[in-house]
Amino acid sequence: MAFLWWFIIFALFLLSFIGIMMPVIPGVSLIWIGLLLYHFILSPLVGWQFWLTMFLLTGLTVLVDFFASSTFVKRKGGSKLGAWAAIIGILVGPIIFGPLGVIIGPFLLVTGIEMFRGVPWNQAVQIGFASLIGLLGASLVKVVIHLLMILIFFFKIWF
């Protein structure tokens, strides 16, 4: 029976990486489900330091997720509305455009918002691309954080 639980935990950890690029899949939440399954079914994970570390890394993931694209939009000269459009595009894009919506949604929404504000087309497209750079940068950071969370888990249970 333990084998089945380990299989589920590994599957959850792997699926969490898909959640990095697909906001419909709750990436870091899947890691937490795996941690809690291990804790409550296989063996308790003791130590407040472990849980605090996981909580802080989760918070960092959420912050990176929501602020990376908007920060790049602002740096390229985009408006606050454009920054919010980047966040909304990440959430709504996959619903409208499927898996590629994570990329298409923010780009189109930010570009459209900036053009609506009167920004010239070429500058609006640059601001739209800035949202993509922020998204890709955030994705790389989230991959590192997910790996760190999983490695800390295995380090905790093995040592």
Secondary structure, DSSP 8 states (H G I E B T S, - for coil): -HHHHHHHHHHHHHHHHHHHH-TTS-HHHHHHHHHHHIIIII-----HHHHHHHHHHHHHHHHHHHHHHHHHHHHTT--HHHHHHHHHHHHHHHHHHGGGHHHHHHHHHHHHHHHHTT--HHHHHHHHHHHHHHHHHHHHHHHHHHHHHHHHHHHHHH-
